[in-house]
Amino acid sequence: MTRRSAFGVLGLSGLIVLTGCFGPPAAAPTSNPAAPTTTVSPSGTTQSPPAPSTPSAAPTSTAAVPPSSAPASPPATAEPTPTGLPEQVAPLTIYYVAVGDNGVSGPLVGCGDSLIATTTAPVRFTEQVGSSMETLLANKSRDVGMSGLVNVLYKSSLTYVDGELNGSTVTVWLTGEFMLGGVCDVPRAKAQLEYTAMAAIGATSARVFVNNRLIDEVLSLK
């Protein structure tokens, strides 16, 4: 009786001990991802994991530096070229009439007269046709010095406006009025104007307009 009770006690005590060993399982240890792991090679040697690589330095940018927003200096420019004709200094050729010369000393004009070229002292000008015509029209004397030549335009009130060369023909525009001394002065006046204009620019023919009318039409009324 007494012996069975001892085994029963011992059996009960072992059951209690075994029951304590089968409690809930402990949580599995979590591995530290940062901790290195040691591996064993097939040969039995221990290999340490490679050391973590050091991050490389940030790449150096090779992009070109953007240009400055400030505007570039403009290139140096040449001096402006002056426009118009160059200034010259030269004598001018002006035509007057030798009354009664009958074409002996120059072209035959008027009523048996000659047209004679004269030259002035050197004159400064940029447009020779205009300068020659203005010199002729500015002369308000009938007699040309002591030369015996006559200026039949001395009473006329004419003003030079413009002139141009087209081929070998020079065209001249005037404004104003003719004041002539008779029918013989009509061809004389025309010849003085045309020959003076041709000599100024080296033309072989001339057309003269007065108040936008051809000179022949204007003088036909005289």
Number of C-alpha atoms within 10 A of each C-alpha: 5 6 7 9 10 11 11 11 11 12 12 12 12 12 12 11 11 11 10 10 10 8 8 7 7 6 6 6 6 6 8 8 7 6 7 12 12 10 12 10 9 7 6 8 9 11 11 11 10 8 7 7 6 6 6 6 6 6 6 6 7 6 6 6 7 6 7 7 6 6 7 7 6 6 6 6 6 6 6 6 6 7 6 8 10 9 10 13 12 13 16 24 22 21 23 27 28 25 18 14 18 17 17 14 13 15 16 20 25 22 16 14 21 24 26 22 18 15 11 12 10 11 14 14 18 14 16 24 26 19 18 27 27 15 16 21 19 15 14 15 13 14 16 15 9 6 9 11 19 20 22 26 27 20 17 16 14 20 17 19 15 12 19 13 15 9 9 13 17 23 20 24 19 19 15 12 14 19 17 18 12 9 13 15 21 25 15 26 24 19 22 23 23 22 22 23 31 23 20 19 17 13 18 14 15 19 18 20 18 22 16 11 13 14 20 15 11 16 17 9 7 13
